[in-house]
Amino acid sequence: MKKNFTLPAGIISVLTILLFAISCRKEGPRFCACNPNDIVITQSVFATGLNNPRGLKFGPDGNLYVAEGGVGGTDSTIGLCDQVPDAGPYKGSDTGARISMIDRWGVRSTVVDKIPSSTTSPEVGSFVSGVADVAFIGHTLYGLLAGAGCSHGVPDYPNGIFRVNKNKTWALIDDLSAFYKSHPVKNPNPGDFEPDGTTYSMISLGDRLFSVEPNHGELDEMSLDGSIHRIIDISATFGHIVPTAMTFHDGNFYVGNLDVFPATGNSAIYKITPQGNISTYATGFNMVLGVQFDLLGGLYVLESTTGNPFPTPGTGDVIRIDRDGSRMTIASKLNLATAMTFGPDEKLYISDWGFGGAPGMGQIVQVDLTCAKSHGFKKSTGNVN
């Protein structure tokens, strides 16, 4: 059952909540050895000045790297190529997106810019796409480009995976636009079809990258030599459910879906094996755009909007589902949040105002779970009840 709380605007809110039946182990999070009645959650703004922030990851240097959709564009490709039926026609730019780095003090700096960005038609909200996510392999940063391709008003660049070079330039290494066009899924939605795709999330495992494409409905594997392999066509099993967020836990992929509009609370989390077998893991969510696990095996689900059939600022939340199935809200009042990640400090970082806001309006929200009656956290090998 969800436990809701209200955050007063413009201030940090500290709220005491009860964690139900959390099973503790030696390497558990900082709140692990705390009496459940003493656990508090602090939700605050960590960084500002972002342009439609999307996927985010901590790098090997301990800093936070944030993909940004950017500021969109004004270039049209009508007459040059097929346009997107519902969300189009797009208008694009070769240089409107970037990747930012946030240091430990919340100060933003640009890692790489001049990356394509595009904007949907005003009829569907003028939503912006550009860099959708980031991931590291070793010390090398990779970006997921989702705002390019001729159907997005950017004929000079396809959607795909790019490497960020040390001289702050970028180079495309995997052409996802070409792959999508040559490997169609079984059940696309003709009225909402994106020829170049709108790939949403990306993770790295070893020397491989993995991405989820929501418009076509697929999970793909990309190598650094440019080869691409489809793990599963999700549309073949579930139809057009718009899979978005992804994480990897205990040897399997876990994928959440946005669902179609108007949303009716039918978003879910799906478990996908490396062999491409899919099953439903958890249900009863709305507009899922983030999925993470904590060190205890608790599942965190980011709902970009709750209680509304269309995207609505101020209604997003994060739900934690314990291993026994109990649920609680650990963050709320989020504004069109688009992604989340855990930091090395065990705090949760969320991309807020990830779409629908003015340039510079994007921010990173930090959520900290701590113990009210302890100056230090002792590791526990028993259960917290």
N, C-alpha and C positions, 0 to 999 in steps of 0.2 A: 504494500500500500504506500502511496506517495505521501510524504510529509512536506508540506509547502511552507515557505516562509517568505516574508516581504523584506526587500532591501530598500531603505530610504534613499532617494536619489542624491547622488553627489557625495556620499560619505561612505566610509568603510563600515560594514555591518558585521558584528560578531554574534553568532547565534549558537546556542547550545542545543545539541540534538542527541538522540539516543541511537547508537549503532546496534542493530539486532544481531546477536549470535555470530559475531565475527570470530573466526577461528584464527588464533595467533600462532605464528611460528617464529623461529629465532631471527630470521632476516626480514621480519615484517615491517610495515611502515611505522613512522614515528608515533602514531596514535595507538599502536598495537598493545602496549602494556598499560594503557590508561583505562581507568574505570569508565565504562561507556557513558555514564551520567556526566562525566567531566569533559567529554570531547566537544571542542568548539570548532566552528568553521569561520574563517575570515575570507571574505570576497572583496577584492580591491582591484583597481586599475593599475597595471604594471607598466604599460608603455602606450604611447599615443602617436599620432601623426602618420598612420598607415593608410594606404589606398586599397580598400577592399581586401583585407588580409584573409588568406586561405590556410592551406596546410602549413604546419610549423613543426620543427624538430630541433633538438639541442645537438650542437656539433661537438666534436672531440675536444674543442677548446673550452667547452662549458658555456658558450654563448648560445642564444636562441636565434634560429634562422627562420624567417617568415616569408612564404610565397605571397605575392600580392597580385590581385587581378589587374590592378593599375587604374588608369583613368579612361579607358576606352578609346574610341577613335571616331573619325569623320569620313574615312574613305569607303566608297561603295564599289561593289563588284557586280552589280546588276548588269546582266548582258554578257558577263564573262564566264559565269559558271552557275550551277544550280544553287538556288537560295534555300534557306531553311524555311519550311512552310509556316509554322506557327510563331516561333520566336523571331524570325527574320522579317525583312532583310536586315542583316547585321551591318554595322559600320565599324571599320577597323583602323588600326594604326600599327606601323612596324616597330614603334618605340615606346608604347605607353605603359609597359609593366616593368616590374623590378623584383629583386629579392633583397630584403633588409636583414640586418643583424641587430639584435637587442642585447646589450651587455647586462651585467649583473645589477646595474643601477637603473635599468630601464631606458637607457639612452639608445636611440636608433641611429644606424648608419647604413649607407647603401653598399651592398656587396657587389651587385651587378645590375645594370639597367639597360635601357634601349632594347626591351624585349616586347614582342607583339602583344597587343591588347585589343579587345573588341567589345562592342555594345549591342545588345539586342534592340529590337524595335521599341519605340515608346509605348506601343499598345500593350506590351507585356512587362513594362517597367524599366526599360533601359538598363538592364542588369549587365554588369561588366565581367569579362573573363580575361585572363592573361596567364600568369604563372599559377597553377593550381596547387602544387605541393612541392616539397623538397625532400631530399634524402641524402645521406652520406654513405659512401663506400670507402672505408679507410678515412683519409683526410680530404678526399675529393667530394665536392658538393655537386649534386645533380638536381635539375629542375624539371618539372612536368609542365609542358606548354599546352594549354587548352584553349587559348583565345586566338589561335592562328588558323591558317587555311583559307582558301578562296571563298568558301561559304560563309566565312566570318569577316569578310572584307579585307583579308590579308593574303593576297595571291602569291607573294614572294616567299612565304615561309609556311611549311606544313605544321600541324600539331605533332608533338613528339617529346622525346627525352633529350635534354641538352646538358652538356658538361660545363661547369663554371671554371674558367681558366684562372691561373694565378694573376694574370694581368688585367683582371676584371672584365674580360670578354666572355662570350659564351659560344658554344659550338654544338649543333644538333648531331646526335649520334644514333637516334632511332626515329624513323618516320612512321608515326602512328596513323597519320592521315591515309597514307598509302596502304597500310595494313588493314585498316577498317574497310576501305573500299574494295580490296581484293578478298576479304574474308568476311562476308556478310553474316549476321546472326540470323537465327531461325525466325524470331518473332519481333521484328522492329515495329515501331509505331509510325505508320506513314505520315500522319498529320503532325508529328513532332520529330521528324527524322533529321539528324545532323550528319551530313556527309563526312565532315572532318572529325566528328566526335566531340565530346565535351568531357574528356577524362578528368576525374575528380580527385582521386587520392593515389598515393604512391608510398611504398615502403621498400627497404633494401633487406635482402637476406644473403649473406655471403657476398659473392660478386655479381648478384643478379638484382634486378629491380622488378617490382610487381605493381600493376596499376589496375584500378577499377574504372570502367567507362559506363556512366549511368544511362545515356541516351540509347545506346544499343543494348546494354546489359551484358557485360562480360568482364572476366578477370584474366589478365594477360601477364606473361613473363617476358621481360626484355633483357637481353645480354648487352655487354658493352661493345660488341662487334657489330651491332645493328640488327641482329636477328631477333624475331619476335615470335612467341609461341602462346597460343590460347590455352589456358587451363580449363576454363569452362564458359560456355554460352549460357548465362543465367536465364536469358529470355526463353530458351528452349524448355525450361522446366516451369518457370513462374510467369512468363510473359513480361509485359512492360511494367516492372515494379520500380525502376529507377534506382539501382544500387549505387551507393555513393562512398561511404566511409569504410575503411579497412584497417585491421590490425592482424598480427600473427601471434598466437598464443598456444603453448603446449603442442606444437607440431601441426596446427591447423590455422587456416585463415578464418577471420570472423568479419562479416560484411553487413553493414546496415543499409537500409534503403529509405529514400525520400518518399516514395510513392507518388501517385499522380494527384493533380489538383482537380476538384477540391479534396483536401486530405481529410480522412475520417478516422484517424487513429489506428490505421492498419499497417504502419511501418513495423519492421521486425529486424532481428539479428539472425543471420544465417551462418552456419558452420560449413566451411568448404575444405575438404581434404586436399593435399597436394596432388592427388590423382584426379581431382575434379568432381568428387562426389559431394552433393549439397544436401543439407537438412536444415530445418528450422530450429533455432536455438532458443530464442526468446521473442515474445510478441507483446503487443499492446503499447506501441510507441507512436509518436507523431513527428514526421519530417526529420528523420535521423540523418545527421551530418557528421557525427563523430563517434568512434568506438575505441575504448582503451581498456586494459586490464591492470589492476594494481598487483602488488607483490603477494597479496593473499589470495589472488584468483578472483577478486571482485570485479565485475563488469561495469564499466562506466559508459553510459549512453548519452550523447548530446542530442537533445531535441531542439532544433532551430526555432520552432514555433509550437506552442501548445494551446489547446482550447480554441483554435481558429482554423478554418479550412484553407487559408492562404497565408503566406509569410507576413508576420505581424511583429514589429519591434516590441521589446519589453516582455515577451512571453516565453522566451527560450529557457531551457533548464538542463541540468545534468542529473541523471538518475544513476544511483549505484545499486546493482543487483548482487546480493550476497550469494554464496554457493547454495544456501538453503532456499533461495528464491525470494527472500524478503527484499523489499525495495524502499529506497528513501531518496529524497531530493537533497543534493548537496550544493547546488548552485541554482539560482533562479533570476528572473528579471533580465535575462540576456537579450541582446539586441541583434537579431539575425546572425547569430553565431554560426561559424562555418567549419571549425576544426578544433581539436584539443590534443594536448600531449602532456605527459608527465616529465618533470625536470629531474635532474640529479639530486635536487633538494627535496624530492618526493612531493612537491607541490604540483597542482594541475594548472596548465596555462591554456587559455581559450582565445581563439580569434573572434573578436566581437565587432559588430558592424562590418561583417565580412562581405555584405552586399547591400545595396539600397541606400548607402550613405554618400555624402559629398566627399570629394578628395580630401585626404587627411583626417577624416572622421574615424577611420578604423583604429581599433585599440586591442591590446592584449589584457585580458582579465586573469588575475592570479587567484587561485583558491587554495587555501592552506588549512589542513586539518591538524589541530594541535590538542594538547591536554591542558586544561585550565588550572589544575592543581599540582603541576609538576614543573620544575625548572629544567629537568632533563628527562629524557625518555629512556627507560630501561627496557632492554629486549626481554621478551617473554617466550618461554617454551611451552606454556600451557594455554588454556582457552580463556578468552574474555567473554563472560556471560552477563 
